[in-house]
Amino acid sequence: MPPCPAPGTSDSVTSAPGTRAPQALQALRAHQLLHWWQRALCSCSCHVSLGTMNLLLVLILLALCCHGAGQSRASGYRGTCGLRPMASHYGKSRVVGGTDAQPGAWPWIVSIQEPWKTGLRHICGGSLISPQWVLTAAHWHVPVPTTPLTQLGPEAQVRNIKRLLPHRHYSSISERNDIALLELDQPVQCSSYVQLACVPDASLRVSELTTCYVSGWGATTARSGDTTDVLQEAQVHLIDVNLCNSSRWYAGAIHTHNLCAGYPQGGIDTCQGDSGGPLTCKDSNADYFWLVGVTSWGKGCARANRPGVYTSTQHFYRWILIQMGLRPPLSATPTPQPVFTSASSKRPRPPTTQGRFTPCPFPRQKLMNFFNQLQELLKFLRGKKA
């Protein structure tokens, strides 16, 4: 895979995977076209002629070629975010109550570690939102019982922290503004195992996302408190903030910049050591994920009516841009509070992209999988015609 942009190039938060990022529009048009084509393969009618299929194939190849030519003319580099090249399917687990994640399942997750007697030990999690920036929680420096991560695979990349930028209004008492950025000393290299997360702006209706996951190396049982050596993942549901803030739940402790996720009955939750890690939700209409929350706090782990509490990345979108030295929107739309509704709505409109967009390139593995499926379909159609 080609490397991510060099430190000398202007950096940008990966704010959008779809047409929400105009400067990455050509790359992502190809991505959306691939997604549309994959859906078409699953529901394709055998009445479609081979000539038509070959024509569609040529059109797709032309679209991809045009995308490649366009990227050198604009900024010299194009790419995407929110993609999981190594995930052949999404986790289906019912991080307490979770399951072992496969290598590369969550390619933006980061283990923040500190020197220890036997090497390095995990402190908390984070998410890559740019080749040289990690989004995490402001309270990550609070020590917790930890376990050294001994199984760093060959795909792992190690970087030092150049700067820590916690929110200046973070309160350890109320857990308000529990968000921070880490600048790395060197940018990461993009690969099938290392990708960037997408940070949503105000145009995304986060409350309408239904397929969400948490992941981390935190404690797998509330009593032990020890972190795990194997990355865990679990599926969760976003919970109505009004319900989460009710008297029998968190009784007013939830702030406007918080999200709640888990299950009313408990059983599955983030725990000690998962702090700072990602709460990601699959886009409602495409095959990529949004980083909607940063693991912040909770009462106990996996308790009934005590779901995990997360810092909304959407709420702090402008703050993230400013801390990274990027120009925020001139007239930004106020970030909506996470109000749940069942009413259908139009797709979000593209936001104003700040700075130069420098995400990872489109994963080669995704393209290979797509063309393998396409090849199998063409073989099938040729057989039917014969």
Buried (B, 14 or more C-beta within 10 A) or exposed (E): BEBBBEEEBEBBBBBBBBBBBBBBBBBBBBBBBBBEBBEEEEEBEEEEEEEEBEEBBEEBEEBBEEBBEBBEEBBEBBBBBBBBBBBEEBBEBEBBBBBEBBBBBBBBBBBBBEEEEEEBBBBBBBBBBBBBBBBBBBBBEEEBEBBBBEEEEEEEBEBEEEEBBBBEEBEEEEBBBBBBBBBBEBBBBBBBBBBBBBBBBBBBBBBBBEBBBBBBBBBBEBEEBBBBEEBBBBBBBBBBBBBBBBEEBBEEBBBEBBBBBBBBEBBBBBBBBBBBBBBBBBBBEBBBBBBBBBBBBBEEBBBBBBBBBBBBBBBBBBBBBEBBEBEBBEEBEEBBEBEBEEEEEEBBEBBEBBBBBBBBBBBEBBBEBBBEBBEEBBEEBEEEEE
